[in-house]
Amino acid sequence: MADIDIPQHLIDLESTAWTEQQKSRLTVNSAAAVQQAVREHAAAAGVSRYQVEAALKRAVRHPES
């Protein structure tokens, strides 16, 4: 998979959602904000939103990889 540039605002949104999820407190608003930002970034970058989402989750959930 090609390297995908993940802007800081996406990392911040996903970090918030991931923290909420780990505490079993994920809100619809947090999840929707991440998905909307992923869709917008994917469209602007001309890549699949699935690739953006996978790269984003990897960056937030497994930063050491």
Secondary structure, DSSP 8 states (H G I E B T S, - for coil): -------HHHHHHHHHHHHHHHTT---HHHHHHHHHHHHHHHHHHTS-HHHHHHHHHHHHH-TT-
